Amino acid sequence: MSKRASAEEIRTSENPEAHLEQIRSILFGQQMLEFEHKLQGLEQRLQERTTWLNQELLDRIAALENRLVGLLQQEAEERQIADQALQGSLDAAVDSLEDRLASEMKEMRADLKEQGKKLDQLASSLYAAIEELRLHKTDRAALAGLLVNLAQALQKD
């Protein structure tokens, strides 16, 4: 230590600022060490608290993301169920319309067949009436001859 002290004495005698620093160190050295120690403790606690807050923030963000993902999945499932129900309703409505259309077409075909039968009967009746008229009608030439004979007979009288 004597070598060290002598080296320091040489340095302080050469440099007045170093001498002033040595006096400060003697006067305030212990307080500075305590302040440095307290400051390091505060910095360490601040760093720990910052790390904890960062981790807490990350955890909360992750929890929020998980909740949002869950809500989005739930909404997607609900939409899918609603879409399936709507598709089922639409399919049922289409089936009902197809059934109704098929039955109405069947009824129309039956009505058309019925009307066709009636038209056939009317046509048959009309042809029969025409044929009867042909059989019962007087021939024009015969009628004309009859009228001529009648007129001659009346002239003679």
C-alpha positions as CSV (number, residue, x, y, z in Angstrom):
1,M,0.0,0.0,0.0
2,S,2.9,2.3,0.5
3,K,3.8,2.0,-3.1
4,R,0.3,2.8,-4.1
5,A,0.0,5.8,-1.7
6,S,3.3,7.1,-3.0
7,A,2.1,6.7,-6.6
8,E,-1.1,8.5,-5.8
9,E,0.8,11.3,-4.0
10,I,3.0,11.7,-7.1
11,R,-0.1,11.9,-9.4
12,T,-1.9,14.4,-7.1
13,S,1.2,16.6,-6.7
14,E,1.4,16.7,-10.5
15,N,-2.3,17.2,-11.2
16,P,-4.3,19.5,-8.9
17,E,-7.7,18.2,-10.3
18,A,-6.7,14.7,-9.2
19,H,-6.0,16.1,-5.7
20,L,-9.4,17.7,-5.6
21,E,-11.0,14.4,-6.7
22,Q,-9.2,12.7,-3.9
23,I,-10.6,15.1,-1.4
24,R,-14.1,14.7,-2.7
25,S,-13.6,11.0,-2.5
26,I,-12.6,11.2,1.1
27,L,-15.4,13.6,2.0
28,F,-18.3,12.2,0.0
29,G,-17.1,8.7,-0.9
30,Q,-19.3,6.8,1.5
31,Q,-22.4,8.8,0.6
32,M,-21.7,8.4,-3.1
33,L,-21.3,4.6,-2.7
34,E,-24.7,4.5,-0.8
35,F,-26.3,6.6,-3.5
36,E,-24.9,4.4,-6.2
37,H,-26.0,1.3,-4.4
38,K,-29.5,2.8,-3.9
39,L,-29.6,3.9,-7.6
40,Q,-28.6,0.4,-8.8
41,G,-31.3,-1.0,-6.6
42,L,-33.8,1.4,-8.1
43,E,-32.6,0.6,-11.6
44,Q,-32.9,-3.1,-10.9
45,R,-36.4,-2.8,-9.5
46,L,-37.4,-0.5,-12.4
47,Q,-36.0,-3.1,-14.8
48,E,-37.8,-5.9,-13.1
49,R,-41.1,-4.0,-13.0
50,T,-40.7,-3.0,-16.6
51,T,-40.1,-6.6,-17.5
52,W,-43.1,-7.7,-15.4
53,L,-45.3,-5.1,-17.0
54,N,-44.2,-6.1,-20.5
55,Q,-44.9,-9.7,-19.8
56,E,-48.3,-8.8,-18.2
57,L,-49.1,-6.7,-21.3
58,L,-48.1,-9.6,-23.6
59,D,-50.2,-12.0,-21.6
60,R,-53.2,-9.7,-21.7
61,I,-52.8,-9.2,-25.4
62,A,-52.5,-13.0,-25.9
63,A,-55.6,-13.5,-23.8
64,L,-57.5,-10.9,-25.8
65,E,-56.4,-12.5,-29.1
66,N,-57.5,-15.9,-27.8
67,R,-60.9,-14.4,-26.8
68,L,-61.3,-12.7,-30.2
69,V,-60.4,-15.9,-32.0
70,G,-62.9,-17.7,-29.9
71,L,-65.6,-15.1,-30.6
72,L,-64.8,-15.2,-34.3
73,Q,-65.0,-19.0,-34.4
74,Q,-68.3,-18.9,-32.5
75,E,-69.7,-16.4,-34.9
76,A,-68.5,-18.5,-37.8
77,E,-70.1,-21.6,-36.4
78,E,-73.4,-19.7,-35.7
79,R,-73.3,-18.3,-39.3
80,Q,-72.7,-21.8,-40.6
81,I,-75.6,-23.2,-38.6
82,A,-77.8,-20.3,-39.8
83,D,-76.7,-20.9,-43.4
84,Q,-77.5,-24.6,-43.1
85,A,-80.9,-23.8,-41.6
86,L,-81.6,-21.3,-44.4
87,Q,-80.4,-23.8,-47.0
88,G,-82.7,-26.4,-45.4
89,S,-85.6,-24.0,-45.6
90,L,-84.8,-23.1,-49.2
91,D,-84.5,-26.8,-50.1
92,A,-87.8,-27.5,-48.4
93,A,-89.5,-24.5,-50.2
94,V,-88.1,-25.6,-53.6
95,D,-89.2,-29.2,-53.0
96,S,-92.7,-27.9,-52.0
97,L,-92.9,-25.8,-55.1
98,E,-91.7,-28.6,-57.3
99,D,-94.4,-30.9,-55.7
100,R,-97.1,-28.3,-56.2
101,L,-96.0,-27.7,-59.8
102,A,-96.0,-31.4,-60.5
103,S,-99.5,-31.9,-59.0
104,E,-100.8,-28.8,-60.9
105,M,-99.3,-30.1,-64.1
106,K,-100.9,-33.5,-63.5
107,E,-104.3,-31.8,-62.9
108,M,-103.9,-29.7,-66.0
109,R,-103.1,-32.8,-68.0
110,A,-106.1,-34.6,-66.6
111,D,-108.3,-31.5,-67.4
112,L,-106.9,-31.4,-70.9
113,K,-107.6,-35.1,-71.4
114,E,-111.2,-34.5,-70.1
115,Q,-111.7,-31.6,-72.4
116,G,-110.2,-33.6,-75.3
117,K,-112.7,-36.3,-74.6
118,K,-115.5,-33.8,-74.6
119,L,-114.3,-32.3,-77.8
120,D,-114.2,-35.8,-79.4
121,Q,-117.8,-36.4,-78.2
122,L,-118.9,-33.0,-79.6
123,A,-117.1,-33.8,-82.9
124,S,-118.8,-37.2,-83.0
125,S,-122.2,-35.6,-82.3
126,L,-121.6,-32.9,-84.9
127,Y,-120.6,-35.5,-87.5
128,A,-123.7,-37.6,-86.6
129,A,-125.9,-34.5,-86.9
130,I,-124.3,-33.6,-90.3
131,E,-124.9,-37.2,-91.5
132,E,-128.5,-37.2,-90.3
133,L,-129.0,-33.9,-92.1
134,R,-127.6,-35.4,-95.3
135,L,-129.9,-38.3,-95.1
136,H,-133.0,-36.3,-94.4
137,K,-132.5,-33.3,-96.6
138,T,-134.3,-33.0,-99.8
139,D,-132.2,-33.0,-102.9
140,R,-132.3,-29.7,-104.7
141,A,-132.9,-31.1,-108.1
142,A,-135.8,-33.2,-106.8
143,L,-137.3,-30.3,-105.0
144,A,-137.0,-28.1,-108.1
145,G,-138.7,-30.8,-110.2
146,L,-141.5,-31.1,-107.7
147,L,-142.0,-27.3,-107.6
148,V,-142.0,-27.2,-111.4
149,N,-144.7,-29.9,-111.5
150,L,-146.7,-28.1,-108.9
151,A,-146.5,-24.9,-110.9
152,Q,-147.6,-26.7,-114.1
153,A,-150.5,-28.3,-112.3
154,L,-151.6,-25.0,-111.0
155,Q,-151.5,-23.4,-114.4
156,K,-153.7,-26.1,-115.8
157,D,-156.3,-25.5,-113.3
